[in-house]
Every structure is written in structure tokens, then in C-alpha cells.
């Protein structure tokens, strides 16, 4: 009965619906989701409108909504680099601003981020890569524990650990990108 009522209702729009560019095999269908299988993989999830970099990793294969972007990868190095001040500073320089101090972390901006490609023949590059990747995994755990912490002293302790890890990762990325002291001061002085 419900299907018949739906059909009767939609049938009135047949002529317009047949002209849609986003229809599937029939006028009443939407196009198949080309990227749906990406949700069933490990991925980096990026909130769309945020004041600073807040990329996270999804081990659980969650489906996120249209207020996020997903990067289908299990690359902890990429996650670590994306969450640093230098990349956040760059994003703030190219992304659209929203609600005053927030930025749009949309694919059109994400794809412009200068991700340093590691030179496997350069021992400094590979050492920094490995260290950044190694710091990213415990950082996820620290943020999870911070969200679950109920006691202020525990929250403060976890936040201090997060801050120390952030600074370590930022330092590695400054070195990886060859930033000068003046450039680092500019990045560090930004909101």
C-alpha cells in the first residue's frame, strides 16, 4: 500500500524527473554512489567547517554525513602531517572562512595542501616519516581518552600529553618542509 501511494505521488513528476541529470537506471532513482565503498575502508575523516585541523582516523569503518570529507587511506604519516600547525596555517591561507574563525576543509582546498612526498633514499626523510607516523597513532588514543575523561586533573594531564606530541610532530614537519626560523615564527604566531 505504501509503495503504491509513493508511486502515485511521484508519478505526477515523471516529465520533470526524466530530464534529471542525476537519475539512475529509471527516472525515480538517484545515481549510484560511486564512493560508497570508500566508507567500508579505513579512512581519514575531515570535518567540513572547523577552526583548525581536526583530522581523525576511522578504524571502525563508519559512514559519515555530508559535513565531512573522507580520505580512503590507512596512512598514519598523512594523518600526522595533516594535523600539524604548518598545514593548518596553509589551509587557513587558501580556504574559505566561515562563522568568523572557522575554515572550510572541503576537497577543493584539501587537494591543494602541499603534502611532502618522502624520498626513500633520504634517511632524514624516512626517519621523519616514521616518527610522524609513530606519533599519530597514540595521538588518536590520547584524544579518545581526553573525550572520555571526567576528572579535571586527568583531562589536564591528557591535554598536556597532546600538546607535547603536537609540538613534536610540528617540529618534524617544520624540518621536513625546510621552514626557516622566521617562517616558523609566523606559523607559531598565527591563531
Secondary structure, DSSP 8 states (H G I E B T S, - for coil): -HHHHHHHHHHTTHHHHHT-TTB-SSTT-B---TTHHHHTS-EEEEESEESS---EEESS-----TTEEEEE---HHHHHHHTSHHHHHHHHHHS-EETTTEEE--HHHHTTS------TT-HHHHHHHHHHHHHHHHHHHHHHHHHH--SHHHHHHHHHHHHHHHHHHHHHHHHHHT--HHHHHHHHH--
